[in-house]
């Protein structure tokens, strides 16, 4: 995977994180960070790991590859990992209404 493709993954993941931060029903200060970092990891992991795997060998035949980035597995796994991370962490942040 080349630098331009990785930069595009970072930009799209940060934009997804900002969208979740602005549109999410339960907001915290870290929603954008959680979504962006996990989406970057998911896309990179899927693109670099799935092509050499014998278990996930058929997944890489779906869709195109751009500069070593397998588009379909990368996008699907990024969305899956970011969604799980967001859903798993959104209820851990609470705002206290009481003052000390």
Order of alpha helices (4+ residues) and beta strands (2+ residues): alpha-alpha-beta-beta-alpha
